[in-house]
Amino acid sequence: MADEQSTPQPPDAGPPPEPMTREQAIDLLMTGPTAWNEWREGNANEEIPILEDAHFEGAKLAAAHLEGAKLFRAHFEGAYL
């Protein structure tokens, strides 16, 4: 049996944070691009939740970094893109 190696963690690191939920991602995007972009920069390795069929009516998303976001059939009526 091969020895399994894991990345050492500092003793006070605690468990990794939970991934963002779809609802949290939608809420964060609705606050505007600044908070969303900050989250993306701080969580570059985290996968974006699937945002298919999400409602972004009236959202101000012109500067939001949405690369890789799955937005199939999302609703953007009145959104600033």
Steps between C-alpha positions, in 0.01 A plus 500: 500500500650833396542774755250779441648846521291802569581866502598599853261744663590747771358383834254790517385480135168332582280338237484656153210739443181364344462573127266782406144391434300601194282729713804666658651559155179659370469720808863607471464584131188704571702721737714604203827417334738622774407236759479229234840585352658507847359155572631371165849637569508348849357165386663447163503121536134469603253401233218746437162349584274429201287810445272355233153659501609757762321835507720809474235751399623854559844388621804719435748245365697696238836453675429157655755230417265227378756292311414133540155569647226267374223748419288296257143638493583761767266801503661842453201722420593859586846397617797725434747281312 
